[in-house]
Amino acid sequence: MKIDRRNALSLLALTGAAPLAIGEAKAAYTGHVIFEHGVASGDPLQDRVVLWTRVTPVEAGTLAIPVEWEVAQDSAFRTIVAHGRTATNVDRDFTVKADAGGLKSAQEYFYRFRVGKTLSPVGRTRTLPSGPVKDIVLAFVTCALYPGGFFNAYDDIAKLERLDAVVELGDYYYEYGAKPEDYGMSIGQKIGRVPDPPHDIVTLADYRTRHALYKRDADLQAAHARAPWICVWDDHETANDSWAGGAENNNEKTEGPWIEREQAALKAYYEWMPIREPEPGRAFEAINRSFQFGDLASLIMVESRLVARSHQIEYDKPGDIPLTVYDSNDPDTRKVVGDPAVIAKVWDAVKAGQQPPAPYVLGPDVPKLDAILNDPERLMLGPRQEEWLRLEIAKSVSLKSTWQILGNQVVMARTVAPSLYRALGKEKVQAIIANLPAGPFRERVIAGIELFSYPIAFDPDGWDGYTAARERVYDAFKASNGNVVVMSGDSHAFWVNDLHDASGQRVAAEFGVSSVTSPSVGDFMPNLDLGKVFMDQNKEVVFCDQNRKGYTMVTITPENVKGELIAVDHLKKPYERGVLATYRVTPADGPGVGEITKV
């Protein structure tokens, strides 16, 4: 491996996250401790699982803390099947990980930690199955904004009678602060959920503190203690709209070099999450990995932010998209202007800080924008991970696995921006704008309504911003003759999508998972069924709900993959929950999957 600056920092961060061996603890802490952040397990295999906790010393100091762990067949720990000792210290923020091996496949176990006479809470975990498998039940979650509401979805997951694993698709936490105008604080201030620290997190200490805040949440603790988690990050675990070379929410003049912030975030992530750390020589950012559920399914988790992603187009960033002049008496009759004199007049007004003279407007140059988004050089996964994904899918098919489940961060379906003018007409749209509540997002919503009246991609931060890369992934799907179901996070909405390649061939199905608490576009127009607008204007969108929060429960059998969209109220306790919709996907004989049907 070439040791460049990025790799050197990655190796340094990884070294700091490594468990502390007992032999290294020359002097041990003997004071009182508490387990205030609960317990967790993750990355299950057929014979082992990662166990996690955090030990909080009551007395200040830097001495190492010896920790024992136990795995038992019963919650009373009468039959202990695995145990061990490790240690932790201030260098890894007193977090503890143990890779508990020697376990049997497809078995439920109970685990706990001990420091002296102090016991941690008890957690439940489960190993992966091997051989023939009748069914699997997975809960998919994403996007938990602490001030955005209560983590009731996690509480609901903790109460599920049957659960093999929780799959977390990213945005486990958010990096924003607690100013009144910060993301989610219009709700957070009212319900007493204020981020700690109260500023955008930048340093290693900041990221650790934010992890600690989340892990103190009782609902999240309960979900972690219920079943093993399989996690991958999206952007907010580092900073909003991160890519291989930076992030939208990172100002190097005031927040320092991106590489240092990224590595601080990842070091804290590996410390605080129940996840295996990269093998020696593997990049710190390469979190992609796969899990085999017997002969039934492979769960393949990709990394789409930090390893290779090209800089994404941002519609609200000046200069990011090409513009042209339109004659626009009405959005339905808008036409591109070709007269050089008119074009010059419009641009002169804009440069002077004035509105374009009526009836002219500036809007996206759609052909030029499409050319940018369709550029084959735009990367999402990168060549190495694309090849890895192709091989993982092929390996799954060669193992006679019925299903290939792709754990993916952002929506993959083709989605044209929802035109409210086309859906409702000009008068109704103007009435919606007039009724928008005052606040920091009002002008952004108005600008979005106008922008989305053009035939452009809805979300260039998703796969629609990397269309050639998406086609390469679709080629991998087709080459395998597998049955691929894509699970996607990030959008804060529920989706069921019928995925087709550029030629129109069905290649996969997609379930988009709504957020635990994070707001959606639909939240700013609660009286409008925006999901229906997406469905009416996008042939790949079978179902969409842009308002409800919750999670998606997926039951996998040889006959079908059933996705239940579980809506959970996030603004009050006690909360209401219900099944918003259920859809089923069947296998196909050749490439792609069968039709998606509502149950």
C-alpha positions as CSV (number, residue, x, y, z in Angstrom):
1,M,0.0,0.0,0.0
2,K,1.3,3.4,-0.9
3,I,1.8,5.5,2.3
4,D,0.6,9.0,1.3
5,R,-0.7,11.6,3.7
6,R,-4.2,10.2,3.7
7,N,-3.1,6.7,4.3
8,A,-0.7,7.8,7.0
9,L,-3.4,9.6,8.9
10,S,-5.7,6.6,8.4
11,L,-3.2,4.3,9.9
12,L,-2.6,6.7,12.8
13,A,-6.3,6.9,13.5
14,L,-6.7,3.1,13.2
15,T,-3.9,2.5,15.6
16,G,-5.6,4.8,18.1
17,A,-8.8,2.7,17.8
18,A,-7.2,-0.7,18.5
19,P,-8.2,-2.5,21.7
20,L,-5.8,-2.3,24.6
21,A,-4.4,-5.6,25.6
22,I,-4.4,-6.6,29.2
23,G,-0.6,-6.9,29.1
24,E,-0.3,-3.3,28.3
25,A,-2.2,-2.2,31.4
26,K,0.8,-1.8,33.8
27,A,-1.3,0.1,36.3
28,A,-5.0,-0.4,36.6
29,Y,-7.9,1.8,37.6
30,T,-9.6,0.4,40.7
31,G,-12.2,3.1,41.4
32,H,-15.9,3.1,40.7
33,V,-17.3,2.9,37.1
34,I,-20.7,3.2,35.5
35,F,-22.1,1.9,32.2
36,E,-24.2,4.9,31.2
37,H,-24.0,4.3,27.4
38,G,-25.5,0.8,27.4
39,V,-24.3,-2.2,25.4
40,A,-24.3,-3.1,21.7
41,S,-23.3,-5.8,19.3
42,G,-22.6,-5.8,15.6
43,D,-21.0,-7.3,12.5
44,P,-22.3,-10.8,13.3
45,L,-20.8,-13.8,11.5
46,Q,-21.6,-17.5,11.7
47,D,-19.3,-18.1,14.7
48,R,-18.7,-14.7,16.2
49,V,-20.0,-11.2,16.9
50,V,-18.5,-7.9,18.0
51,L,-19.5,-6.8,21.5
52,W,-19.4,-3.1,22.6
53,T,-19.8,-0.9,25.6
54,R,-18.3,2.2,27.2
55,V,-17.0,2.2,30.7
56,T,-17.2,5.6,32.5
57,P,-14.8,6.0,35.4
58,V,-16.3,8.0,38.2
59,E,-12.9,9.4,39.4
60,A,-10.8,11.3,36.9
61,G,-7.6,9.7,35.6
62,T,-5.8,8.1,32.7
63,L,-5.2,4.6,34.1
64,A,-6.3,1.6,32.1
65,I,-9.5,-0.2,33.1
66,P,-9.6,-4.0,33.0
67,V,-12.9,-5.3,31.6
68,E,-14.3,-8.8,31.5
69,W,-17.0,-9.9,29.0
70,E,-19.3,-12.9,29.0
71,V,-21.6,-14.5,26.4
72,A,-24.3,-16.9,27.6
73,Q,-27.1,-19.0,26.2
74,D,-29.6,-17.6,28.8
75,S,-30.3,-14.1,30.2
76,A,-29.4,-15.4,33.8
77,F,-25.9,-16.4,32.6
78,R,-26.2,-19.9,34.0
79,T,-24.6,-21.3,30.8
80,I,-21.7,-19.2,29.7
81,V,-20.3,-20.2,26.3
82,A,-17.6,-17.5,25.8
83,H,-15.7,-15.1,28.0
84,G,-12.6,-12.9,27.9
85,R,-10.7,-10.0,29.3
86,T,-9.6,-6.8,27.7
87,A,-8.9,-3.3,28.9
88,T,-9.6,0.3,27.9
89,N,-8.2,3.7,28.6
90,V,-8.5,7.4,27.8
91,D,-6.8,6.9,24.4
92,R,-9.9,5.2,23.0
93,D,-12.3,7.2,25.1
94,F,-12.9,4.3,27.5
95,T,-14.9,2.4,24.8
96,V,-14.6,-1.4,24.8
97,K,-14.8,-3.9,22.0
98,A,-14.5,-7.7,22.0
99,D,-14.8,-10.0,19.0
100,A,-16.5,-12.9,20.7
101,G,-15.7,-16.1,18.8
102,G,-16.4,-19.8,19.2
103,L,-20.2,-19.4,18.9
104,K,-22.8,-21.5,17.0
105,S,-24.5,-20.3,13.9
106,A,-28.1,-19.0,14.0
107,Q,-28.1,-18.9,17.8
108,E,-29.4,-16.1,20.1
109,Y,-27.0,-15.2,22.9
110,F,-26.9,-12.8,25.9
111,Y,-23.9,-10.8,26.8
112,R,-22.6,-8.4,29.4
113,F,-19.5,-6.7,30.7
114,R,-18.0,-6.5,34.2
115,V,-15.5,-4.1,35.9
116,G,-14.8,-5.4,39.4
117,K,-18.2,-6.0,40.9
118,T,-20.0,-3.6,38.5
119,L,-22.1,-5.2,35.8
120,S,-23.2,-3.7,32.6
121,P,-26.8,-4.0,31.3
122,V,-27.5,-7.3,29.4
123,G,-27.7,-7.3,25.6
124,R,-29.1,-9.9,23.2
125,T,-27.4,-10.8,20.0
126,R,-27.5,-13.4,17.3
127,T,-25.1,-15.1,14.9
128,L,-25.6,-15.5,11.2
129,P,-27.1,-18.8,9.9
130,S,-25.4,-21.3,7.7
131,G,-26.8,-23.8,5.3
132,P,-30.6,-23.9,4.4
133,V,-32.4,-20.9,5.9
134,K,-36.2,-20.6,6.1
135,D,-36.5,-16.8,6.7
136,I,-34.7,-13.7,7.9
137,V,-36.1,-10.6,9.5
138,L,-34.1,-7.3,9.3
139,A,-35.0,-3.8,10.5
140,F,-33.5,-1.0,8.3
141,V,-32.9,2.4,9.9
142,T,-31.3,5.7,8.9
143,C,-31.2,9.4,9.6
144,A,-31.6,10.1,13.3
145,L,-31.5,13.8,14.0
146,Y,-31.3,14.2,17.8
147,P,-33.2,17.6,18.0
148,G,-35.6,16.5,15.3
149,G,-37.7,14.4,17.6
150,F,-37.8,11.4,19.9
151,F,-36.2,8.1,18.8
152,N,-39.5,6.2,19.1
153,A,-38.6,4.1,16.0
154,Y,-35.7,2.6,18.0
155,D,-38.0,1.8,20.9
156,D,-40.4,0.1,18.5
157,I,-37.6,-2.0,17.0
158,A,-36.5,-3.0,20.5
159,K,-40.0,-4.4,21.1
160,L,-40.1,-6.6,18.0
161,E,-40.8,-10.2,18.8
162,R,-38.6,-11.5,15.9
163,L,-35.5,-9.7,14.7
164,D,-32.2,-11.1,13.3
165,A,-30.3,-7.8,12.9
166,V,-30.7,-4.1,12.6
167,V,-29.1,-2.6,9.4
168,E,-28.1,1.1,9.8
169,L,-27.7,2.9,6.4
170,G,-26.0,6.0,7.6
171,D,-26.6,9.4,9.3
172,Y,-26.6,7.6,12.7
173,Y,-25.9,11.1,14.1
174,Y,-25.6,14.6,12.8
175,E,-22.8,17.1,13.1
176,Y,-24.8,20.3,13.5
177,G,-25.0,22.6,16.6
178,A,-27.7,24.0,18.8
179,K,-28.2,27.6,17.5
180,P,-31.9,28.5,17.0
181,E,-31.4,28.4,13.2
182,D,-29.5,25.0,13.2
183,Y,-31.0,21.9,11.6
184,G,-33.8,20.6,13.7
185,M,-33.6,23.1,16.5
186,S,-37.1,24.5,15.9
187,I,-38.3,21.2,17.3
188,G,-35.4,20.4,19.6
189,Q,-35.7,23.5,21.7
190,K,-39.4,22.8,22.3
191,I,-38.9,19.2,23.4
192,G,-35.7,19.5,25.3
193,R,-33.4,17.7,22.8
194,V,-30.4,19.9,22.4
195,P,-27.2,18.7,20.8
196,D,-24.0,18.4,22.8
197,P,-21.6,20.0,22.2
198,P,-23.8,22.9,21.2
199,H,-21.7,23.8,18.1
200,D,-20.9,22.0,14.8
201,I,-18.6,19.1,15.8
202,V,-15.1,19.3,14.3
203,T,-12.5,17.8,16.7
204,L,-12.1,14.3,18.0
205,A,-13.4,15.4,21.4
206,D,-16.5,16.9,19.6
207,Y,-17.3,13.7,17.8
208,R,-16.8,11.6,20.9
209,T,-19.1,13.9,22.8
210,R,-21.8,13.6,20.1
211,H,-21.5,9.8,20.1
212,A,-21.9,9.8,23.9
213,L,-25.0,12.0,23.6
214,Y,-26.7,9.5,21.3
215,K,-25.7,6.5,23.2
216,R,-27.3,7.9,26.4
217,D,-30.7,7.9,24.6
218,A,-32.8,5.2,26.3
219,D,-34.6,4.2,23.0
220,L,-31.3,3.9,21.1
221,Q,-29.8,1.8,23.9
222,A,-32.8,-0.5,23.8
223,A,-32.5,-1.1,20.1
224,H,-28.8,-1.7,20.4
225,A,-29.4,-4.2,23.2
226,R,-32.1,-6.0,21.2
227,A,-30.1,-7.4,18.3
228,P,-26.8,-7.1,16.4
229,W,-26.4,-4.0,14.2
230,I,-24.7,-3.8,10.8
231,C,-23.8,-0.2,10.2
232,V,-22.3,2.0,7.5
233,W,-21.9,5.8,7.5
234,D,-23.3,8.3,5.1
235,D,-22.3,12.0,5.2
236,H,-23.3,13.4,8.5
237,E,-21.0,11.1,10.5
238,T,-18.3,13.4,9.1
239,A,-20.1,16.5,7.7
240,N,-23.0,17.3,5.3
241,D,-22.5,16.3,1.6
242,S,-19.1,14.8,2.2
243,W,-17.1,13.5,-0.8
244,A,-13.6,12.2,-1.4
245,G,-12.1,15.6,-1.2
246,G,-14.2,17.6,1.3
247,A,-17.7,18.4,2.4
248,E,-20.3,21.1,2.0
249,N,-20.4,21.7,5.7
250,N,-16.6,22.1,6.2
251,N,-14.9,25.5,6.0
252,E,-11.2,24.9,6.0
253,K,-10.5,28.5,7.0
254,T,-12.5,28.2,10.3
255,E,-12.7,24.4,10.8
256,G,-9.3,23.2,9.6
257,P,-8.2,20.8,6.9
258,W,-10.9,18.3,5.8
259,I,-8.6,15.3,6.1
260,E,-8.0,16.0,9.8
261,R,-11.7,16.5,10.5
262,E,-12.6,13.3,8.5
263,Q,-10.1,11.2,10.4
264,A,-11.2,12.5,13.8
265,A,-14.8,11.6,12.9
266,L,-13.8,8.1,11.7
267,K,-11.6,7.4,14.8
268,A,-14.6,8.3,17.0
269,Y,-16.9,6.2,14.8
270,Y,-14.7,3.1,15.1
271,E,-14.4,3.6,18.9
272,W,-18.1,4.1,19.5
273,M,-19.8,1.7,17.1
274,P,-20.1,-2.1,17.3
275,I,-18.2,-2.6,14.1
276,R,-15.0,-4.5,13.1
277,E,-12.2,-2.2,12.2
278,P,-10.4,-2.4,8.9
279,E,-7.8,-5.1,8.3
280,P,-4.2,-4.0,8.3
281,G,-3.3,-2.3,5.0
282,R,-7.0,-1.4,4.2
283,A,-8.0,2.2,4.0
284,F,-9.7,3.6,7.1
285,E,-12.5,4.9,4.9
286,A,-13.2,1.5,3.3
287,I,-16.2,0.3,5.3
288,N,-17.7,-1.8,2.5
289,R,-18.2,-5.5,3.5
290,S,-20.7,-8.3,3.2
291,F,-22.6,-10.8,5.3
292,Q,-23.9,-14.2,4.3
293,F,-27.2,-15.4,5.7
294,G,-26.9,-19.1,4.8
295,D,-28.3,-20.1,1.4
296,L,-31.0,-17.4,1.5
297,A,-29.3,-14.0,1.1
298,S,-26.2,-12.0,1.0
299,L,-26.2,-8.5,2.6
300,I,-23.6,-6.3,0.7
301,M,-22.8,-3.0,2.3
302,V,-21.2,-0.3,0.1
303,E,-19.4,2.9,1.0
304,S,-20.5,5.8,-1.2
305,R,-19.0,9.0,0.5
306,L,-15.4,9.1,1.4
307,V,-13.4,6.6,-0.7
308,A,-14.1,7.7,-4.2
309,R,-17.2,10.0,-4.6
310,S,-16.8,12.9,-7.0
311,H,-18.0,16.3,-5.8
312,Q,-21.8,16.4,-6.0
313,I,-23.8,19.1,-7.7
314,E,-25.6,21.4,-5.2
315,Y,-28.6,23.1,-6.7
316,D,-28.6,25.9,-4.0
317,K,-24.9,26.7,-4.4
318,P,-24.3,29.6,-6.8
319,G,-22.4,28.6,-9.9
320,D,-22.9,24.9,-9.4
321,I,-25.3,24.4,-12.3
322,P,-25.3,26.0,-15.7
323,L,-28.1,28.6,-16.3
324,T,-29.9,29.9,-19.3
325,V,-32.5,32.5,-20.0
326,Y,-36.2,31.6,-20.4
327,D,-39.3,33.4,-21.6
328,S,-41.7,32.5,-18.8
329,N,-45.2,33.9,-18.8
330,D,-46.2,30.5,-17.5
331,P,-44.0,27.6,-16.5
332,D,-46.0,25.3,-18.9
333,T,-45.1,27.6,-21.9
334,R,-41.5,28.4,-20.8
335,K,-39.1,28.6,-23.7
336,V,-35.3,29.0,-24.0
337,V,-34.4,32.5,-25.3
338,G,-32.0,32.6,-28.2
339,D,-31.8,36.4,-28.8
340,P,-28.4,37.6,-27.8
341,A,-29.7,41.1,-26.9
342,V,-32.3,39.7,-24.6
343,I,-29.8,37.4,-23.0
344,A,-27.4,40.2,-22.4
345,K,-30.1,42.4,-20.9
346,V,-31.2,39.7,-18.5
347,W,-27.6,38.9,-17.3
348,D,-26.8,42.6,-16.9
349,A,-29.8,42.9,-14.5
350,V,-28.8,39.9,-12.5
351,K,-25.2,41.0,-12.2
352,A,-26.5,44.4,-10.9
353,G,-28.4,42.5,-8.2
354,Q,-31.8,43.1,-9.8
355,Q,-34.6,40.7,-10.9
356,P,-34.6,39.8,-14.6
357,P,-37.0,42.0,-16.6
358,A,-40.4,40.3,-17.1
359,P,-41.3,37.9,-18.6
360,Y,-37.7,36.5,-18.5
361,V,-36.2,34.3,-15.9
362,L,-33.0,32.4,-15.3
363,G,-33.3,28.7,-15.0
364,P,-31.1,25.6,-15.3
365,D,-29.7,24.8,-18.7
366,V,-31.2,21.3,-18.7
367,P,-29.1,19.7,-21.6
368,K,-25.8,21.0,-20.1
369,L,-26.8,19.9,-16.6
370,D,-27.7,16.4,-17.9
371,A,-24.3,16.3,-19.7
372,I,-22.5,17.0,-16.4
373,L,-24.5,14.4,-14.4
374,N,-24.0,11.8,-17.2
375,D,-20.2,12.2,-17.3
376,P,-18.7,8.7,-17.0
377,E,-15.8,10.2,-15.0
378,R,-18.2,11.0,-12.1
379,L,-17.6,8.4,-9.4
380,M,-19.8,7.1,-6.6
381,L,-18.1,3.9,-5.5
382,G,-14.9,4.1,-7.5
383,P,-13.4,1.4,-9.8
384,R,-12.0,-0.8,-7.0
385,Q,-15.3,-0.9,-5.1
386,E,-17.3,-1.4,-8.3
387,E,-15.2,-4.5,-9.1
388,W,-15.6,-5.7,-5.5
389,L,-19.4,-5.3,-5.7
390,R,-19.5,-7.2,-9.0
391,L,-17.5,-10.0,-7.5
392,E,-19.6,-10.1,-4.3
393,I,-22.8,-10.4,-6.2
394,A,-21.3,-13.1,-8.4
395,K,-20.0,-15.0,-5.4
396,S,-23.5,-14.8,-3.8
397,V,-25.1,-16.3,-6.9
398,S,-22.4,-19.0,-7.1
399,L,-23.3,-19.9,-3.5
400,K,-26.9,-20.4,-4.6
401,S,-28.1,-17.5,-2.5
402,T,-31.6,-16.6,-3.6
403,W,-31.2,-12.9,-2.8
404,Q,-28.6,-10.2,-2.9
405,I,-29.5,-7.3,-0.6
406,L,-27.6,-4.1,-1.2
407,G,-27.1,-1.8,1.8
408,N,-26.8,1.6,0.1
409,Q,-26.8,5.1,1.4
410,V,-28.7,7.2,-1.2
411,V,-31.7,6.6,-3.4
412,M,-30.9,4.7,-6.7
413,A,-34.1,5.2,-8.7
414,R,-34.4,7.7,-11.5
415,T,-36.5,10.5,-10.0
416,V,-37.3,13.7,-11.9
417,A,-38.0,16.7,-9.6
418,P,-41.7,16.9,-8.7
419,S,-43.3,19.8,-10.6
420,L,-46.1,21.2,-8.5
421,Y,-47.1,23.5,-11.3
422,R,-47.7,20.4,-13.5
423,A,-49.4,18.6,-10.7
424,L,-51.6,21.3,-9.3
425,G,-51.6,24.3,-11.6
426,K,-50.3,27.8,-11.1
427,E,-53.1,29.1,-8.8
428,K,-52.9,26.3,-6.3
429,V,-49.1,26.5,-6.2
430,Q,-49.3,30.3,-5.4
431,A,-51.7,29.5,-2.6
432,I,-49.3,26.9,-1.2
433,I,-46.5,29.5,-1.3
434,A,-48.7,32.1,0.4
435,N,-49.4,29.7,3.3
436,L,-45.8,28.6,3.9
437,P,-44.9,29.3,7.5
438,A,-42.3,32.0,8.2
439,G,-38.9,30.7,9.1
440,P,-35.4,29.9,7.7
441,F,-36.7,27.3,5.2
442,R,-39.5,29.4,3.6
443,E,-37.3,31.0,1.0
444,R,-35.6,27.7,0.3
445,V,-38.9,25.9,-0.2
446,I,-40.1,28.7,-2.6
447,A,-36.8,28.5,-4.6
448,G,-37.2,24.7,-4.7
449,I,-40.7,24.9,-6.0
450,E,-39.5,27.1,-8.8
451,L,-36.4,25.1,-9.6
452,F,-38.4,21.8,-9.6
453,S,-40.7,23.2,-12.3
454,Y,-37.9,22.3,-14.7
455,P,-37.3,18.7,-15.9
456,I,-34.2,18.0,-13.8
457,A,-33.1,15.3,-11.5
458,F,-34.6,15.5,-8.0
459,D,-31.5,14.7,-6.0
460,P,-28.1,15.1,-7.6
461,D,-26.6,14.0,-4.3
462,G,-28.1,10.5,-4.9
463,W,-27.4,8.1,-7.8
464,D,-29.2,10.5,-10.2
465,G,-26.1,12.7,-9.9
466,Y,-23.8,9.8,-11.0
467,T,-25.8,8.1,-13.8
468,A,-22.9,6.4,-15.6
469,A,-21.7,4.9,-12.3
470,R,-25.3,3.7,-11.7
471,E,-25.3,2.0,-15.1
472,R,-22.0,0.2,-14.2
473,V,-23.6,-1.1,-11.0
474,Y,-26.7,-2.2,-13.0
475,D,-24.3,-4.1,-15.4
476,A,-23.0,-5.9,-12.4
477,F,-26.6,-6.8,-11.4
478,K,-27.4,-8.1,-14.8
479,A,-24.1,-10.1,-15.3
480,S,-24.8,-12.1,-12.2
481,N,-28.4,-13.2,-13.0
482,G,-29.0,-12.6,-9.3
483,N,-32.1,-11.1,-7.6
484,V,-31.0,-7.8,-6.2
485,V,-33.0,-5.7,-3.7
486,V,-31.5,-2.3,-3.0
487,M,-32.1,-0.8,0.5
488,S,-31.4,3.0,0.5
489,G,-31.3,5.7,3.2
490,D,-30.6,9.5,3.2
491,S,-33.9,10.8,1.7
492,H,-36.0,11.0,4.9
493,A,-38.9,9.4,2.9
494,F,-40.4,6.0,2.3
495,W,-39.9,4.7,-1.3
496,V,-40.7,1.5,-3.2
497,N,-39.0,1.8,-6.6
498,D,-38.8,-0.4,-9.7
499,L,-35.2,0.0,-11.0
500,H,-34.5,-0.1,-14.7
501,D,-31.3,0.4,-16.7
502,A,-31.0,3.0,-19.5
503,S,-32.5,0.5,-22.0
504,G,-35.6,0.1,-19.8
505,Q,-34.8,-3.4,-18.5
506,R,-35.8,-4.1,-14.9
507,V,-32.7,-4.8,-13.0
508,A,-33.7,-4.6,-9.3
509,A,-36.2,-3.4,-6.7
510,E,-35.5,-0.7,-4.2
511,F,-36.9,0.1,-0.7
512,G,-36.1,3.6,0.4
513,V,-36.1,3.9,4.2
514,S,-37.5,6.9,5.9
515,S,-35.8,8.7,8.7
516,V,-36.0,8.1,12.4
517,T,-36.5,11.8,13.0
518,S,-34.9,13.9,10.3
519,P,-37.3,16.3,8.3
520,S,-38.3,15.7,4.7
521,V,-39.3,18.0,1.9
522,G,-42.9,17.0,2.6
523,D,-42.7,18.3,6.2
524,F,-42.7,21.9,4.9
525,M,-45.9,21.3,3.0
526,P,-47.9,19.0,5.3
527,N,-51.2,19.5,3.5
528,L,-49.8,18.3,0.2
529,D,-49.3,14.6,-0.7
530,L,-46.0,15.2,-2.3
531,G,-45.3,11.5,-2.4
532,K,-48.2,11.1,-4.9
533,V,-46.7,13.8,-7.1
534,F,-43.5,11.7,-7.2
535,M,-45.5,8.6,-8.1
536,D,-47.5,10.4,-10.8
537,Q,-44.4,11.9,-12.5
538,N,-41.9,9.1,-12.2
539,K,-42.5,5.7,-13.7
540,E,-39.9,4.0,-11.5
541,V,-41.6,5.2,-8.3
542,V,-44.2,2.6,-7.2
543,F,-44.8,4.2,-3.8
544,C,-43.6,7.3,-2.0
545,D,-44.4,9.0,1.3
546,Q,-42.6,12.2,2.0
547,N,-44.1,12.9,5.5
548,R,-44.0,9.9,7.8
549,K,-40.9,8.8,9.8
550,G,-40.0,5.3,11.0
551,Y,-38.1,2.3,9.6
552,T,-38.5,-0.6,7.2
553,M,-38.9,-4.2,8.3
554,V,-37.8,-6.7,5.7
555,T,-38.7,-10.4,5.8
556,I,-36.8,-12.5,3.4
557,T,-37.8,-16.0,2.3
558,P,-37.0,-18.1,-0.8
559,E,-40.3,-17.0,-2.3
560,N,-40.1,-13.2,-1.8
561,V,-38.7,-10.2,0.0
562,K,-41.5,-8.4,1.9
563,G,-40.9,-4.8,3.0
564,E,-43.2,-3.3,5.6
565,L,-43.0,0.4,5.9
566,I,-43.4,1.1,9.6
567,A,-44.6,4.7,10.4
568,V,-43.7,5.8,13.9
569,D,-44.7,9.1,15.5
570,H,-41.6,11.0,16.5
571,L,-43.0,14.1,18.2
572,K,-44.6,12.8,21.3
573,K,-44.5,10.0,23.9
574,P,-46.4,7.7,24.2
575,Y,-46.3,7.3,20.4
576,E,-48.4,5.7,17.7
577,R,-47.1,3.3,15.1
578,G,-48.6,1.5,12.2
579,V,-47.8,-0.2,8.9
580,L,-48.0,2.4,6.3
581,A,-47.8,0.0,3.4
582,T,-46.4,-3.5,2.6
583,Y,-44.8,-4.5,-0.8
584,R,-43.5,-7.8,-2.0
585,V,-40.8,-8.6,-4.5
586,T,-40.4,-12.1,-6.1
587,P,-37.4,-13.7,-7.8
588,A,-36.9,-13.8,-11.5
589,D,-35.5,-16.6,-13.7
590,G,-33.1,-14.3,-15.5
591,P,-31.5,-10.9,-14.6
592,G,-33.5,-8.6,-12.4
593,V,-36.4,-9.4,-10.2
594,G,-40.1,-10.1,-10.6
595,E,-42.8,-7.5,-10.3
596,I,-43.3,-5.5,-7.2
597,T,-46.7,-6.0,-5.8
598,K,-48.7,-4.4,-2.9
599,V,-49.7,-6.8,-0.2
